Amino acid sequence: MQQQQALAPHETLELHELLQSQMAGVKKLESSLSMIQDQDLTALVQADVQTKKQQLRDIQQFVNSHNLIQ
């Protein structure tokens, strides 16, 4: 049985929506950093931003390494 490599159109759309949502979350958190006065909360938000950015890089690397989008 041959394995399908490329994503189906609806999967590509879902991936796009996921990435768009993650990027919007990162931008929202980054824009709120200047308004946060508590250092502990600032550190928490910065860590969350870094985690979300790493998740985006991981998804991008996975998609690229498996040639899922053509």
N, C-alpha and C positions, 0 to 999 in steps of 0.2 A: 504494500500500500504506500503510495507516494504522499509525503507530507506537504501540506500547503504552507508556503512561506509568507506570502503577502497578506496583508489585512483585507478583509472584506470592506466595502464602502461604509457600512454602518459602524464597523469597528474603528475605522479611520476617523469618522466623525466623533465617536465616543472618546477616542484618544485626544483629539483636538479639544474637545470640551473639557476634559480632565486637565490638560496642560494649561488651557486658558484660565480655568478656575484657580489652579495652583499659582499661576503667575499673578493673577489679580490679588490673591491673598498675600503674596510676598510684597507687592507694591503697596497694599493697604497697611501692612505692618510697618514697612519702611517709612511710609509717610507719617505714621503716628509716633515714630520714635522721638521726634523732636518735641512732642508735646508731653512725653512721659517724664515725670520729675523723680520718681522713685527709682533708685539705682538697681534694686533687686528686680523690679519689673522690667527695667530697661535691659538688664542682662538676660532675663527670660525671653523677652521678645527678640533680642538679637540672636539668641540660640535657636529660637523657632525659625527665624528667617534663614539662618544658615542650614538648618535641617531641611526646610522646604526647598532651598536652592539645590542642595545635594540630591534630594529626591528627583527634582527636575532633570539634573544632569544624569542620574542613574537611568531614568526612563529614556532619555535621549540616547544614551550609550547603548541600552538594550535594543531599542528600535534600529539604530544604525548597525549594530553588530549582527543582527538577525535579518537585515534587509527586509524589514516588514513593510516599508512604504516605498512605492516605486513611482 
